[in-house]
């Protein structure tokens, strides 16, 4: 890949992945963003009419790109645009389509870097840097968290009182500038490696 890939994964839902990704997009102008959404054929336990993506699932992954197809002010993809993303790709897949979906989305990236929100895709691809957003005892840990933790290079904790013990570097809001510097360093190293190859 000719660009830097940064994964923003999470221990659970509603933990701050999108907030962190948007904060990073503000620092890395010109970068793109990918939102991974795994859907279920009306088996997610929700009202079939309330499930936001079940009607979009098909035999192949669905990738929506560009402002017209991905902007909605009340959705994560809209927040990416508002934070300054150069382009946004929304990947809608079943469990069996995750690998193909992320690879198809990455083929569309034209920017020097891309932030990818999600966990499940980490089972299938390597990224240049993966940060897992953590917090106090989540209500429900995602099954895909194990893939994220296997590839994580750092943890990000919004709750400063969290006593997370980790062998990984841990960043909190007051350390955000250090996280930006780390991503910048990885991006610079990626550029050097690209020139040498």
KATACOR-V249316 format. One record per residue. N is the residue number from 1. NEAR is the number of other ideal C-beta (glycine too) atoms within 10 Angstrom. D_LAST is the distance of its C-alpha to the last C-alpha in Angstrom with 2 decimals. Layout:
# KATACOR-V249316
N,NEAR,D_LAST / N,NEAR,D_LAST
This chain:
# KATACOR-V249316
1,14,11.54 / 2,10,10.82 / 3,18,13.53 / 4,24,15.03 / 5,21,17.66 / 6,23,20.79 / 7,29,23.67 / 8,26,27.24 / 9,29,29.38 / 10,26,32.99 / 11,23,35.60 / 12,17,38.00 / 13,11,38.79 / 14,11,40.09 / 15,23,38.43 / 16,18,36.51 / 17,25,33.08 / 18,21,33.54 / 19,17,34.91 / 20,22,31.93 / 21,25,29.47 / 22,21,31.50 / 23,16,31.65 / 24,21,27.86 / 25,24,27.63 / 26,12,29.98 / 27,16,27.61 / 28,24,24.41 / 29,11,25.69 / 30,12,23.85 / 31,25,22.52 / 32,25,23.74 / 33,33,25.68 / 34,30,26.34 / 35,24,29.68 / 36,23,30.14 / 37,19,33.77 / 38,21,35.07 / 39,20,38.46 / 40,14,41.23 / 41,11,43.71 / 42,14,46.54 / 43,10,46.30 / 44,15,45.11 / 45,7,48.70 / 46,12,48.90 / 47,8,51.27 / 48,11,49.67 / 49,8,50.41 / 50,8,48.87 / 51,18,45.58 / 52,12,43.13 / 53,16,40.70 / 54,18,42.61 / 55,12,43.64 / 56,14,40.02 / 57,20,38.96 / 58,11,38.63 / 59,6,37.21 / 60,12,33.70 / 61,20,31.87 / 62,17,32.83 / 63,20,30.26 / 64,16,31.78 / 65,17,29.72 / 66,13,30.83 / 67,12,33.77 / 68,7,36.51 / 69,12,35.54 / 70,22,34.64 / 71,16,36.71 / 72,11,39.76 / 73,9,40.99 / 74,6,42.15 / 75,15,38.97 / 76,19,35.72 / 77,24,33.84 / 78,15,36.27 / 79,21,35.65 / 80,28,31.90 / 81,21,32.78 / 82,13,35.34 / 83,22,32.81 / 84,15,30.62 / 85,27,28.11 / 86,19,26.45 / 87,20,26.95 / 88,24,28.35 / 89,28,27.97 / 90,25,30.76 / 91,27,30.19 / 92,21,33.53 / 93,28,33.50 / 94,18,35.69 / 95,10,34.65 / 96,10,33.59 / 97,20,31.33 / 98,23,29.18 / 99,15,26.06 / 100,15,26.25 / 101,26,27.22 / 102,26,24.37 / 103,14,21.80 / 104,17,23.70 / 105,24,23.83 / 106,20,20.13 / 107,10,19.65 / 108,15,21.85 / 109,22,20.00 / 110,10,19.07 / 111,18,19.08 / 112,16,16.56 / 113,25,18.04 / 114,27,20.63 / 115,29,23.40 / 116,26,24.79 / 117,23,28.36 / 118,23,29.56 / 119,27,29.50 / 120,22,29.64 / 121,27,26.17 / 122,26,24.73 / 123,15,26.14 / 124,13,23.71 / 125,16,20.38 / 126,10,18.36 / 127,21,17.89 / 128,19,16.27 / 129,22,19.85 / 130,23,23.25 / 131,28,26.56 / 132,25,29.86 / 133,23,32.89 / 134,25,35.87 / 135,18,39.49 / 136,13,42.89 / 137,8,43.90 / 138,15,42.78 / 139,8,45.43 / 140,9,43.26 / 141,13,39.92 / 142,18,37.59 / 143,9,37.00 / 144,20,33.29 / 145,20,33.15 / 146,12,32.30 / 147,19,28.90 / 148,24,28.27 / 149,18,29.44 / 150,10,27.35 / 151,17,24.12 / 152,21,25.58 / 153,16,24.19 / 154,18,27.27 / 155,21,30.69 / 156,27,32.30 / 157,23,36.09 / 158,15,38.17 / 159,14,41.42 / 160,9,41.54 / 161,7,44.36 / 162,14,42.24 / 163,7,42.22 / 164,14,39.04 / 165,5,38.16 / 166,13,34.58 / 167,6,32.11 / 168,15,29.58 / 169,15,29.56 / 170,15,32.21 / 171,20,32.24 / 172,17,35.36 / 173,15,36.21 / 174,8,36.94 / 175,17,33.43 / 176,15,31.73 / 177,10,30.35 / 178,13,28.71 / 179,21,27.10 / 180,16,25.82 / 181,12,24.43 / 182,18,22.70 / 183,22,21.08 / 184,14,20.13 / 185,11,18.52 / 186,18,16.49 / 187,18,15.51 / 188,11,14.54 / 189,12,12.44 / 190,19,10.68 / 191,15,10.09 / 192,9,8.79 / 193,10,6.26 / 194,12,5.32 / 195,7,5.58 / 196,6,3.80 / 197,5,0.00
